[in-house]
Amino acid sequence: MVASPFENEPILYEIDAGFFLPDRGDEQEGPSDALPAGDPDEAVRLFHEYRRRMAEILGYEDELPGPATEEDLDAAEERLGLAFPPDLRALYGIADGDGYKIINHLFDRHPWHSLDEIGDEEEDWLLGRQWEYEPQRSTVFDSEPPNAVRRSLLRPGWIQFADDTGGNWLAVDMDPGPEGRPGQVIAIGIDYTDGPLYVADSVTTFLRRLVEALERGDYSQHDQNLWIEADLPNGLAIDSERTWYTDGPSARAQAGQTRPRVQRVRVSDVGDLAFLDALPNVRSLSLAGSGSPDLTPLRERPVEYLELDLETVGLTPLTGHPELRSLSVSSARPVELAPLLTVPHLWALDIAGAPVADLAAVAEFQGLRFLELTHDQWRELRDDLPSLAAVGIHPRRPEREWPVGTHWTRVLGEPPR
């Protein structure tokens, strides 16, 4: 007798290697103001002022490479298929990046790339989007200010011009969101997998804030290095502001405090969803408890990832939900999936932790690309499934712990029949 491959460990089958995860940034409109906010003449003035002040403080001036020619810049733009914002282009007319001799980098401890280096960046930090890391449970959040940056992790319209040598980059955004401006500076990379960080409306403003910090004396010197405390956004602080973990009683007590910046929420021991009145922009929501709260308040919230670990789950209030993309359900009592058939953008579904009353309904989910289920559920459905990109099969119903996560054994191809 041949042992079943599902007997001992969860297995993740990657069926369609060409499937790309939906990118919410593709759905957003372009900027209402298409003119860059930067000023090339002002950027050049600030560049020289910044260098002068640093030399005064340190007692020496770093040696920069020579300028890039107009022909060099034209060739780089043709290779990238993008035009540099005028202020950054003007800076390349002074020096072609920081070079290798400089100690204090122009962009606040971020080495400035030469034209030849731009476009050759490593993308290993995007491995977290592969199936074994469960990207269906991740949401790319909106920037601060809202709608300034498209909700993507990486886009062709982002020119990465400096890095922190640790897997993060500064980029000029030539493909901004509806409230952004071309040429705005953003931070992307391994520390920004929840979404890009909006840094400044232009390279000009970035430099101005560095100069102003030196004028105020907001810096510290470490040997030959200058650490500048400029008035720039803090990614850790912004992430803290958009994340809220609490329990049911605390949520009810705090429901009167509107939290427009909160986009990720986890509530344990949840009784009802009255707390959502204070959370107009929640996009990732995890609810756990021993009851069966009414999910009706979710109709008015832009929730894209929903994780439910409840005694009883009634999905009827999610009927037609316009934003829901991914749902994970754990329940002690049977769940009916039929209401989800009207959810237009649902592409990921995890039912491994729940008994399902109408399991055959899964075959009717035309837009479903990821399915997570138990071996018994798969055995019942295996001959009648929608076109899936990946299937995760558990040997038995998993014991869920938060944050939800599975150590998958990854296999290329379809599950055996």
C-alpha positions in Angstrom: 0.0 0.0 0.0 1.4 3.4 -1.1 1.4 6.0 1.7 -0.5 9.2 1.0 1.7 12.3 0.5 -0.7 14.2 2.8 -0.3 12.0 5.9 2.3 13.8 7.9 2.9 17.4 6.7 1.2 20.2 4.8 2.2 20.4 1.2 1.9 23.4 -1.0 1.4 22.7 -4.7 2.4 25.4 -7.1 0.4 24.7 -10.2 0.8 27.9 -12.3 4.3 29.3 -12.0 3.4 32.1 -14.3 0.7 33.5 -12.0 1.6 37.0 -10.6 -0.1 38.2 -7.4 -2.6 41.0 -8.0 -1.0 44.4 -7.6 -3.4 46.9 -6.1 -1.2 49.8 -7.5 -2.3 48.8 -11.0 -5.8 49.7 -10.0 -5.1 53.2 -8.9 -5.4 56.4 -10.9 -2.4 58.5 -11.9 -1.6 61.9 -10.3 -4.0 64.8 -10.5 -0.9 67.1 -10.8 1.6 65.7 -13.3 4.2 68.4 -12.8 7.2 67.5 -10.6 7.4 69.4 -7.4 11.2 69.7 -7.5 13.2 72.7 -8.7 16.5 71.8 -10.5 18.1 75.2 -9.8 17.2 75.0 -6.1 18.4 71.4 -5.9 21.8 72.5 -7.2 22.0 75.4 -4.7 21.0 73.1 -1.9 23.5 70.5 -3.0 26.4 72.9 -2.7 25.1 74.4 0.5 24.8 70.9 2.0 28.4 70.0 1.0 29.7 73.3 2.3 28.1 72.9 5.7 29.3 69.3 6.1 32.8 70.4 5.2 32.7 73.1 7.9 31.5 70.6 10.5 33.9 67.8 9.6 36.9 69.8 8.6 37.2 68.2 5.2 35.3 67.7 2.0 34.6 64.3 0.4 35.8 63.9 -3.2 33.0 63.2 -5.7 33.2 61.7 -9.2 33.0 63.9 -12.2 29.7 64.9 -13.7 27.6 62.8 -16.0 27.2 64.2 -19.5 23.9 65.0 -21.2 24.7 62.1 -23.5 25.1 59.8 -20.4 21.8 61.0 -19.0 20.0 60.5 -22.3 21.4 57.0 -22.6 20.4 56.1 -19.1 16.8 57.4 -19.6 16.6 55.4 -22.8 17.8 52.2 -21.1 15.3 52.7 -18.2 12.5 53.8 -20.4 11.9 56.7 -18.0 12.9 60.3 -17.7 14.7 61.5 -14.5 12.9 64.2 -12.6 14.6 67.5 -13.5 16.1 68.1 -10.0 17.8 64.7 -9.9 19.0 65.0 -13.4 20.6 68.4 -12.5 22.4 66.7 -9.6 23.9 64.1 -12.0 25.2 67.1 -13.9 27.4 67.9 -10.9 28.5 64.3 -10.0 27.7 60.9 -11.3 26.8 59.5 -7.9 28.9 59.3 -4.7 31.6 57.1 -6.0 33.8 54.9 -3.8 35.9 57.5 -2.0 33.2 59.3 -0.2 32.6 58.8 3.5 29.4 60.9 4.1 26.9 60.1 1.4 24.8 62.8 -0.1 21.5 61.3 0.7 21.9 60.8 4.5 23.9 57.6 4.8 22.4 56.2 1.5 25.1 55.7 -1.2 24.1 57.6 -4.3 24.2 55.3 -7.4 26.0 56.2 -10.6 24.0 56.1 -13.8 25.6 52.7 -14.7 24.4 51.2 -11.4 20.8 52.3 -11.7 18.6 49.4 -12.9 20.8 46.6 -11.6 19.3 46.4 -8.1 18.8 43.0 -6.4 15.2 41.9 -5.9 15.8 39.1 -3.4 13.7 41.0 -0.9 10.7 40.2 -3.0 11.0 36.5 -2.2 8.4 37.0 0.5 5.8 37.1 -2.3 6.4 33.5 -3.1 3.7 31.0 -2.1 5.5 29.3 0.8 5.6 32.7 2.6 1.9 33.0 2.3 1.6 36.3 0.5 -2.2 35.9 0.4 -2.2 36.9 4.1 -0.2 40.2 3.3 -1.7 43.5 2.3 0.2 46.4 0.8 -1.0 49.4 2.8 -1.7 52.9 1.7 1.0 55.5 2.1 1.0 58.5 4.4 -0.2 60.9 3.0 -3.0 58.7 1.6 -3.0 57.9 -2.1 0.4 59.6 -2.8 2.1 56.4 -3.7 0.6 53.5 -5.5 0.0 50.4 -3.4 2.8 48.3 -4.9 6.1 46.8 -3.6 8.0 47.5 -6.8 7.0 49.2 -10.0 8.8 49.9 -13.3 8.2 53.6 -12.8 10.3 53.7 -9.6 14.0 54.7 -10.2 16.1 53.4 -7.4 18.9 56.0 -7.1 20.4 55.3 -3.6 20.4 52.5 -1.1 21.2 51.9 2.6 23.4 48.8 1.8 20.9 46.7 3.8 18.2 45.8 1.3 16.4 49.2 1.1 16.4 51.9 -1.5 15.5 55.5 -2.1 13.6 55.9 -5.4 12.1 58.7 -7.4 8.5 57.8 -8.2 7.7 58.6 -11.8 4.4 56.7 -11.6 2.7 58.2 -8.5 -0.8 57.7 -7.1 -3.6 60.2 -7.5 -2.4 62.5 -4.7 1.3 62.2 -5.5 3.7 64.1 -7.8 6.2 62.7 -10.3 9.7 62.8 -8.9 8.6 62.3 -5.3 11.0 60.3 -3.1 10.0 57.0 -1.6 11.7 54.2 0.3 11.2 50.6 -0.7 12.8 47.3 0.1 13.0 44.6 2.8 11.9 47.0 5.6 8.9 48.2 3.6 7.0 45.0 2.6 3.8 46.5 4.1 4.1 49.3 1.5 6.4 52.0 0.3 7.3 54.9 2.6 6.6 58.4 1.3 9.8 60.4 2.1 9.4 63.8 0.3 7.6 65.4 -2.6 11.0 65.8 -4.5 14.7 65.4 -4.3 14.8 69.1 -3.8 12.7 68.9 -0.6 14.8 65.9 0.6 18.0 68.0 0.3 16.3 71.1 1.9 15.4 69.1 5.0 19.0 67.9 5.3 20.3 71.4 5.0 17.8 72.7 7.5 18.8 70.0 10.0 22.4 71.1 9.7 21.4 74.7 10.3 19.5 73.7 13.4 22.4 71.6 14.7 20.3 68.4 14.5 23.2 66.1 13.9 25.8 64.0 15.7 29.4 63.2 14.7 30.8 59.6 14.9 34.5 59.7 14.0 34.4 60.9 10.4 30.7 60.2 9.9 27.9 62.7 10.3 24.4 61.4 11.4 21.8 64.0 10.5 18.4 64.1 12.3 16.4 65.5 9.4 12.7 66.1 9.5 11.9 63.0 7.4 9.2 60.4 7.8 10.0 57.5 10.2 8.9 54.1 8.8 8.8 52.4 12.2 6.5 55.2 13.6 4.2 55.0 10.6 3.9 51.2 10.8 3.1 51.5 14.5 0.4 54.1 13.8 -1.3 51.9 11.2 -1.3 48.7 13.4 -3.7 48.1 16.3 -3.8 44.9 18.3 -6.3 44.6 21.2 -9.0 42.5 22.8 -12.7 42.7 22.6 -13.3 44.7 25.9 -10.5 47.1 25.1 -11.8 47.6 21.5 -15.2 48.5 22.9 -13.7 51.0 25.4 -11.7 52.7 22.7 -14.3 52.6 19.9 -14.9 56.4 20.3 -11.4 57.3 19.3 -11.3 57.6 15.5 -8.1 56.0 14.1 -8.0 56.9 10.4 -4.3 55.8 10.0 -5.0 52.3 11.3 -5.0 49.7 8.4 -4.0 46.5 10.2 -6.2 45.2 13.1 -6.2 42.1 15.3 -8.9 41.7 17.9 -9.1 38.7 20.2 -12.0 37.8 22.5 -14.2 39.7 20.1 -17.9 40.2 21.0 -19.1 42.6 18.4 -17.7 44.8 15.7 -18.8 48.2 17.1 -15.1 49.2 17.3 -15.0 49.4 13.5 -16.8 52.8 13.8 -13.4 54.1 14.8 -11.5 52.4 11.9 -12.6 53.8 8.6 -9.5 52.5 6.6 -8.9 49.0 8.0 -7.6 46.7 5.2 -6.3 43.7 7.1 -8.5 42.4 9.9 -8.1 39.4 12.2 -10.9 38.4 14.6 -10.8 35.7 17.2 -13.2 34.6 19.9 -15.6 32.0 21.1 -18.7 33.8 19.9 -20.3 34.6 16.5 -20.2 38.3 15.9 -22.3 39.9 13.2 -20.0 40.8 10.3 -22.4 43.4 8.9 -20.2 46.4 9.8 -17.6 45.0 7.4 -19.7 46.0 4.4 -18.6 49.6 4.9 -14.9 48.9 5.4 -12.2 48.4 2.7 -11.1 45.1 4.2 -9.0 43.1 1.7 -7.6 40.3 4.0 -10.0 38.9 6.6 -9.0 36.2 9.1 -11.8 34.7 11.2 -11.2 32.3 14.1 -14.7 32.1 15.7 -17.1 29.6 17.2 -19.6 30.3 14.4 -19.1 32.2 11.2 -21.9 33.6 9.2 -20.6 34.9 5.8 -23.9 36.3 4.5 -22.9 39.9 5.5 -19.9 39.7 3.1 -22.2 39.2 0.1 -20.9 41.4 -2.7 -18.1 42.9 -0.6 -16.2 45.1 -3.2 -12.7 45.0 -1.6 -12.3 41.5 -0.1 -9.4 39.6 -1.8 -8.4 36.9 0.7 -10.3 35.1 3.4 -9.2 32.6 6.1 -11.9 30.9 8.1 -11.6 28.7 11.2 -14.8 27.7 12.9 -16.2 25.0 15.2 -19.5 24.9 13.4 -20.2 24.4 9.7 -19.7 27.4 7.4 -21.6 28.1 4.2 -19.5 29.5 1.4 -22.3 30.5 -1.1 -22.4 34.2 0.0 -18.8 34.5 -1.2 -19.8 33.7 -4.8 -20.8 37.4 -5.2 -17.5 38.8 -3.9 -16.0 40.1 -7.2 -12.3 40.1 -6.3 -11.9 37.1 -4.0 -8.8 35.2 -5.2 -7.6 33.4 -2.1 -9.5 31.2 0.3 -8.4 29.2 3.3 -11.1 26.7 4.6 -8.7 24.2 6.2 -9.8 25.2 9.7 -13.5 24.9 9.2 -16.2 22.3 8.4 -17.9 23.5 5.3 -21.6 22.8 4.7 -21.6 23.5 1.0 -18.1 22.4 -0.1 -19.1 21.9 -3.7 -19.6 25.7 -4.0 -15.8 26.0 -4.2 -16.0 24.8 -7.8 -18.0 27.9 -8.7 -15.4 30.5 -7.6 -14.2 31.5 -11.1 -11.7 34.0 -9.9 -10.1 31.8 -7.2 -6.4 31.2 -7.7 -5.3 30.0 -4.2 -7.0 27.4 -2.1 -6.0 26.0 1.3 -7.9 23.0 2.6 -7.5 19.6 4.3 -6.8 16.3 2.6 -10.4 15.2 3.2 -11.8 18.4 1.7 -9.4 18.1 -1.3 -10.4 14.5 -1.8 -14.0 15.6 -2.1 -13.2 18.4 -4.5 -10.3 17.2 -6.5 -12.2 16.4 -9.6 -14.1 19.6 -9.8 -11.9 22.6 -9.0 -11.6 26.1 -10.5 -8.4 27.1 -12.3 -5.9 27.4 -9.4 -2.4 28.8 -9.3 -1.6 27.1 -5.9 -3.2 24.6 -3.5 -2.2 24.1 0.1 -3.3 20.7 1.5 -3.1 19.9 5.3 -3.1 16.2 6.4 -5.8 17.2 8.9 -7.5 20.2 10.3 -4.8 22.6 11.5 -4.6 23.9 15.0 -4.5 27.6 14.3 -2.3 30.0 16.3 -1.9 33.7 15.6 -0.3 34.9 13.5 -1.5 32.3 11.2 1.3 30.6 9.3 2.3 27.2 8.0 5.6 25.5 7.4 4.9 24.2 3.9 6.7 21.5 1.9 6.7 23.1 -1.5 6.1 21.0 -4.7 5.9 22.2 -8.3 2.9 20.9 -10.1 -0.6 19.7 -9.4 -1.5 17.5 -6.4 -1.6 13.7 -7.2 -5.1 12.4 -8.0 
